[in-house]
Amino acid sequence: MSLPNEPEAPKEKKLRFASFAIHATRGLVRDQQTRRMTMFVLVIVALVMLFLGATFLAPVLDPHLRPGWFIFYWAICAWITMTAVLLTIFDLLMVRARGRGEKRRLQDELAEDDEAT
């Protein structure tokens, strides 16, 4: 309990799940090594899910007996695959942008060297 003349203590800001997810995603996307490791893990998980769904889990995932499980399992597999594909496209665009920047930097250096001589 506070006294009437005391200023109120600042309220602590609670970390919300959406805020955490956004910050974690930014960190994942910005670092090339982390991004590529994530792509690798996602592709491995998708391949394992594909293998298990086509072999050992096929009786459990029979679309005629359990359509809900079938749709849920393959939707998760597709979501993981699309995440890997989107990360791959983003990585490709980042590499191309970095290459253009380096090319521009080298052209500027060569232009400065030509002017100096």
N, C-alpha and C positions, 0 to 999 in steps of 0.2 A: 504494500500500500504506500502511496506517495503522499507527501504533504501538499497542501493547496498551492504553495508558492514555488514548488520545485518544478523545473521543466520535465516534460515527459521523456522517458528514455526512448531512443530510437528503436523502432520495431525491427526485429531481425527479418531479413528477407529469406524466405524459404526457397530452397532450390526445387524448382518444378521439373517434372519429367521432360516436358517439351523443351525447356531451356537447356537441360542437360543433353538431350538428344541432339539438339542443334549444335551445341558447342563440340560435342564428341564427333559429329559428322564433319564439321569444319576442320578439326584436327586431322581426321582420317583422310580427307580429300586433299589437304594442302601438302602433306608429306608424301613424296613419291614412293619411298621405300615401304611405308605403311600401307599406302594405297595398293601397291602391287602385291604385297603379302596378303592383303584382304581379298584381292581378286583371286589369287591362287587358292586360298582357303575356300572361298565360295565355289569355285569350279570343282574342287575336290569333293565338297559336301554335295553339290548337285550330282556329280557322277556316282557317288556312293548311294545317294537316294534313288537315282535312276536304276542302278544295279539291283538294289534291295527291292524296289518296287516291281521290277520285272521278274525277279526270281523268288526270293524267300517270302516276301510279303504279298505276292500275287494272290494267294488264296484269301488273305484278309482284305485285300483291296479290290475284290471282285465287284465290278460295277453293278452287277445284277443283284447281288446279295446285300452289299453295303454301299449304296451310291454316295452317301454323305462322306464316308471315310475316303472313298476313291477321289472325289472332287477336292476334298481338303488336302489330301496328301500330294496330289499332282499340282494343285494350286500353289502350295508351299514350294515345291520343287521348281515350278515355273518362276515364282517370285525370286528365289535365290539365283536362278539362272539369269533373269533379267537384270538383277542388281549387278551381277558380275559383268554383263554386257554393257550396261550403262557406265560402270566404272572404267571399263576398257575404252569406251568411246571418249570419255572425259580425259583419260590418261593420254590417248592419242592426240587429242586437241591440245593438251598442255605441252606435250613434247614438240608438236609443230610450232606452237607459239614461242617456246623457248628457242627453237631452231631459227625462227625468223628474227628474233631479238639478237641472237648471236651473229647472224649474218649481217644485220644492220650495224651492229657494233664493229665487226671486222671491216665493213665497207667504210665506216667513219674513220677507223684507224688508218686504213690505207690512204684515204683522202688526205688525212693530216700529214702522213709521211710524204706524200707526193708534193704537198704544199711546202713542206720544210726543205725539200731538196731543190 
